């Protein structure tokens, strides 16, 4: 008799806790899910001082620098070129590459392959043409970043 009473008490308490659970789904709401999907930045994210973002990744064995607006949506590059420098761990010295506009104009890409291992400090410099008369075809560094690159 005591075991039956104990069994009924346990059953009653477990039924109360099940009834108190929420019926809402545990996943994100549709709007939040869509926003999370749109806010994906390719590669390593770099925040810029003007509130926009950069995404540096390897595509086809070369660097790809993507530009994003304040809402983390893709944007066109606001600089014509960028320079990248790193010290590979498999040989002495440093490697350098210039990133130029891609064929579709949506990113800056390199034309030289990057050899593994992909663990190094990447020194990234954004370049703009030098303004003013008599400046020639020079460029000046407008922004510089140091990225712990791991791919």
Order of alpha helices (4+ residues) and beta strands (2+ residues): alpha-alpha-beta-beta-beta-beta-beta-beta-beta-beta-beta
